[in-house]
Amino acid sequence: MNLNLNNKYALVCGSTAGIGKATAISLASEGVKVTLIARNEEKLKAVLAGLPHPENHDYIVADFSNPVQLKTKVTEYIAKNHGFHILVNNTGGPKGGPVFSADLSEFENAFTQHLKCNHVLAQAVVPFMKEAEYGRIISIISTSVKQPLDGLGVSNTIRGAVANWSKTLANELGSFGITVNNVLPGATGTERLSEIIKNKSAKAGNSEEEAANAMKQAVPAKRFAKPEELAYAVTFLASECASYINGINLPVDGGRTKSL
Ligand SMILES: NC(=O)c1ccc[n+]([C@@H]2O[C@H](COP(=O)([O-])OP(=O)(O)OC[C@H]3O[C@@H](n4cnc5c(N)ncnc54)[C@H](OP(=O)(O)O)[C@@H]3O)[C@@H](O)[C@H]2O)c1
């Protein structure tokens, strides 16, 4: 199987940590020229320096709480540099907690950071993808698209919106050689997971180790994912080999999701 990703351009969001960082490394290892995005410039520089052939890659500093500014930065970057064949939509997860007690601002913030930012990024990258007759838009969402997760009320709600946005876009862009797919991580060993474990242990009144073990027992694989295991799925979907996979939700969760 030849992924044929050499010299493709990718914009990888939320790429200074966790799944986004692992995805940037995996794509760069396949010869992709990666532009990283996150808020912290020091971390961006450090990740860039650790990629294979750092001179082939670049970064943009942007905050997903401001989609208008994000759109301006990415549009200007494209005008000055190059467009992108691959867009990986990814950012920090919404705050946890039950949906009933959520403040309106939590929904608004999560909608802005996840849906509005994905949308402005897609609008910015699609013209080049159409010209290139090659496009891959991959959104990192959550298995809560298929089965809501306890204690992640706002996240469960907004993830459904993002998945439906993505599926609709897949229908609209399929005829241009552009695919739009979602990767749904299960519990994956990142900073985000450490936060979730802390919340669960505080709520249950047990140790973090006990909370983590209980989460692992709910997974047929009996362990958490490594960020690379998500990155490999994204890399495959970004490749030519995945050209006829469009509009799907791909759980990478060790079998945890109970639905088909
Ligand atoms: N890990 C899991 O178990 C799991 C499970 C299901 C779903 N997910 C979802 O998958 C996605 C990635 O998760 P992860 O575990 O890899 O997260 P993570 O380790 O917390 O990394 C988040 C990344 O997003 C960036 N980021 C956060 N807020 C941002 C903002 N406002 N603007 C721009 N960049 C921002 C961070 O960099 P800066 O701080 O430098 O900006 C970092 O690079 C999240 O949506 C998460 O909820 C994760």
The ligand as a Tripos MOL2 file, in Angstrom:
@<TRIPOS>MOLECULE
LIG
   48    52     1     0     0
SMALL
NO_CHARGES

@<TRIPOS>ATOM
      1 N1         -7.7650   12.1590   24.9260 N.am      1 LIG1
      2 C1         -8.9300   11.5520   24.9570 C.2       1 LIG1
      3 O1         -9.1460   10.5740   25.6850 O.2       1 LIG1
      4 C2        -10.0460   12.0100   24.0480 C.ar      1 LIG1
      5 C3        -11.1980   11.2090   23.9160 C.ar      1 LIG1
      6 C4        -12.2300   11.6380   23.1030 C.ar      1 LIG1
      7 C5        -12.1370   12.8470   22.4260 C.ar      1 LIG1
      8 N2        -11.0060   13.5950   22.5770 N.ar      1 LIG1
      9 C6        -10.9850   14.8790   21.8770 C.3       1 LIG1
     10 O2         -9.9370   14.9200   20.9150 O.3       1 LIG1
     11 C7         -9.4350   16.2620   20.8150 C.3       1 LIG1
     12 C8         -7.9340   16.2810   21.1020 C.3       1 LIG1
     13 O3         -7.7310   15.7100   22.3710 O.3       1 LIG1
     14 P1         -6.2880   15.5680   23.0530 P.3       1 LIG1
     15 O4         -6.4940   14.5860   24.1450 O.co2     1 LIG1
     16 O5         -5.2340   15.3270   22.0350 O.co2     1 LIG1
     17 O6         -6.1520   17.0440   23.6790 O.3       1 LIG1
     18 P2         -4.8970   17.7620   24.3820 P.3       1 LIG1
     19 O7         -3.8090   16.7890   24.6920 O.co2     1 LIG1
     20 O8         -5.4880   18.5520   25.4830 O.co2     1 LIG1
     21 O9         -4.3530   18.7530   23.2360 O.3       1 LIG1
     22 C9         -5.1500   19.8180   22.7740 C.3       1 LIG1
     23 C10        -4.4140   20.6040   21.7000 C.3       1 LIG1
     24 O10        -5.2770   21.6470   21.2630 O.3       1 LIG1
     25 C11        -4.6480   22.9240   21.4520 C.3       1 LIG1
     26 N3         -5.6760   23.8740   21.8860 N.ar      1 LIG1
     27 C12        -6.4290   23.8270   23.0100 C.ar      1 LIG1
     28 N4         -7.2400   24.8810   23.0830 N.ar      1 LIG1
     29 C13        -6.9940   25.6370   21.9690 C.ar      1 LIG1
     30 C14        -7.5120   26.8680   21.4740 C.ar      1 LIG1
     31 N5         -8.4480   27.5720   22.1370 N.pl3     1 LIG1
     32 N6         -7.0310   27.3390   20.3020 N.ar      1 LIG1
     33 C15        -6.0910   26.6630   19.6090 C.ar      1 LIG1
     34 N7         -5.5620   25.4900   20.0360 N.ar      1 LIG1
     35 C16        -6.0130   24.9820   21.1950 C.ar      1 LIG1
     36 C17        -3.5760   22.6950   22.5150 C.3       1 LIG1
     37 O11        -2.4730   23.5980   22.3480 O.3       1 LIG1
     38 P3         -2.3230   25.0330   23.0590 P.3       1 LIG1
     39 O12        -2.7250   24.8360   24.4840 O.co2     1 LIG1
     40 O13        -0.8890   25.3850   22.8520 O.co2     1 LIG1
     41 O14        -3.2280   25.9500   22.3150 O.co2     1 LIG1
     42 C18        -3.1340   21.2710   22.1750 C.3       1 LIG1
     43 O15        -2.2080   21.2980   21.1390 O.3       1 LIG1
     44 C19       -10.2570   17.1040   21.8220 C.3       1 LIG1
     45 O16       -11.3800   17.6620   21.1960 O.3       1 LIG1
     46 C20       -10.6970   16.0420   22.8220 C.3       1 LIG1
     47 O17       -11.8190   16.4050   23.5860 O.3       1 LIG1
     48 C21        -9.9570   13.2130   23.3460 C.ar      1 LIG1
@<TRIPOS>BOND
     1     1     2 1
     2     2     3 2
     3     2     4 1
     4     4     5 ar
     5     4    48 ar
     6     5     6 ar
     7     6     7 ar
     8     7     8 ar
     9     8     9 1
    10     8    48 ar
    11     9    10 1
    12     9    46 1
    13    10    11 1
    14    11    12 1
    15    11    44 1
    16    12    13 1
    17    13    14 1
    18    14    15 2
    19    14    16 1
    20    14    17 1
    21    17    18 1
    22    18    19 2
    23    18    20 1
    24    18    21 1
    25    21    22 1
    26    22    23 1
    27    23    24 1
    28    23    42 1
    29    24    25 1
    30    25    26 1
    31    25    36 1
    32    26    27 ar
    33    26    35 ar
    34    27    28 ar
    35    28    29 ar
    36    29    30 ar
    37    29    35 ar
    38    30    31 1
    39    30    32 ar
    40    32    33 ar
    41    33    34 ar
    42    34    35 ar
    43    36    37 1
    44    36    42 1
    45    37    38 1
    46    38    39 2
    47    38    40 1
    48    38    41 1
    49    42    43 1
    50    44    45 1
    51    44    46 1
    52    46    47 1
@<TRIPOS>SUBSTRUCTURE
     1 LIG1         1 GROUP 0 **** ****
